[in-house]
Amino acid sequence: MKLNLYYWPSIQGRGEFVRLALEDAGARYVDVARLPKKQGGGAEALFAIMGRPGSPLRPFAPPILEVGKLVVAHTANILQVIGPRLGLVPDDERSRVAAHQLQLSVTDFVAEVHDTHHPIATNLYYEDQKVEARARSKLFTKQRMAKYLGYFESVLAANRANAKGKGPYALGRTSTYVDLSLFQVVEGLTYAFPKALRRLDKDIPLLLALRARVAARPRIAAYLASERRIPFNEDGIFRRYPELDP
């Protein structure tokens, strides 16, 4: 099965949720835009696939994944497609629906993280909206961050109870792509809002344990230690601006 990932070559961004799934599954994939230009890589590869003439599946923006002859866009949609193929979600319909629902909540949360540093418009620089970013980040760290993380913590707690203490993952006893995404969320918040996250530590012990558990998975550990893992930086979604995390 051909797996070609199209995402910006210098940031983790939304594409990292897909990369983590592919890495954990041991999938053979090509991160196309990170190839040299002479091999068809670079940002030009992204513009080329977005500019392909039209069907309903013509992608609007990355991340984009070619799965065989199928072209799929949007993080949650991509994970919904590859999850069953790569063994990253149980086979039953209830589990697949639950995983997709949780992933959509992750998508909403990530959008709010992005808006802490770009509350007015994405085509303006952060420096053009600093005042608004501080106001947005204050509300995010005091209200929205706790609300989302508290929800994900409650999901883990419910599954742990249902599995009689043996269900440490979002859907019970088996890791899924949702767990990988929750790992990425906590990793990103640790980078972008370390002070705010520390204030919530006591309220999210299961999420923090999940983060450690995912990081210790052999393929994920190898990926995190490799050059394939792009470091967090101030061009991605999770950005470290100290003034937004007082």
C-alpha positions, 0 to 999 in steps of 0.5 A, a space after each residue: 500500500 502506497 503511503 505518501 504524506 504531504 505536509 510542511 517540511 519544517 514543522 510538526 503541526 497537524 501533520 505530526 498526528 499522522 506521522 505518529 500513527 504511521 511510525 507507531 504502526 511501523 508503516 513504510 511511508 514517504 514524507 514527500 515535502 522533506 525530500 530534496 527538490 530534485 526528488 520531487 520534494 519541497 513545498 512545491 510538492 504540497 502545492 502540486 497535490 493541492 492543485 490537482 484538478 478536481 474531484 470532491 476529494 481534491 484537498 484544500 490544505 495539508 496534511 494530505 495522505 495518499 493511501 494507494 490511489 485514494 487522496 485523503 485530507 484533514 488529520 481526523 479523516 486521515 486517521 479514520 481511514 488508516 486506523 483500521 488498515 494499520 491496526 490502530 483502532 479496533 474492528 468494531 463500529 462502536 470503537 471506530 466511531 468513538 475513536 473518530 469522535 475523540 479525534 475530532 475533539 483533539 482537532 477542536 482543541 488544537 485549533 484553540 491552541 493555534 488561536 492563542 498566538 494567532 487570534 485575529 488572522 493566520 495571515 498576520 504575524 504573531 507580532 501584529 497581534 500580540 495584545 490580542 494573543 495575550 488576552 486569548 492565551 489568558 482565557 485559554 490557560 485559565 479555562 479552555 485548557 483545563 476543560 479539554 484536558 479534564 474531558 480527556 482525563 475523564 475518558 481515560 478514567 471511565 475506560 480504566 473503571 470499565 476495564 477493572 483497572 486494566 484499561 490505560 488507554 482512551 478506548 480500553 486495553 489497546 492503544 489506538 491512534 487517539 492515544 498517540 494524538 493525546 500524547 502529542 497534545 501533552 507534549 505540545 502543551 509542555 513546550 508551549 505552556 509549561 507553567 499552565 500545564 504544571 498547575 494542572 498536573 494533579 488533575 490529569 494524572 492519567 493523561 500524564 501517565 499515558 504520555 509516558 506510556 506512549 513515549 516508551 513504545 519502542 517505535 515511538 521511542 525510536 522515532 522521538 530519538 531520530 531526525 525524523 522527529 522535527 523539533 517544536 519551533 515557533 512556526 508550528 501550532 505549539 509555540 513557546 512565547 513566555 509572555 503567553 504563559 506567565 
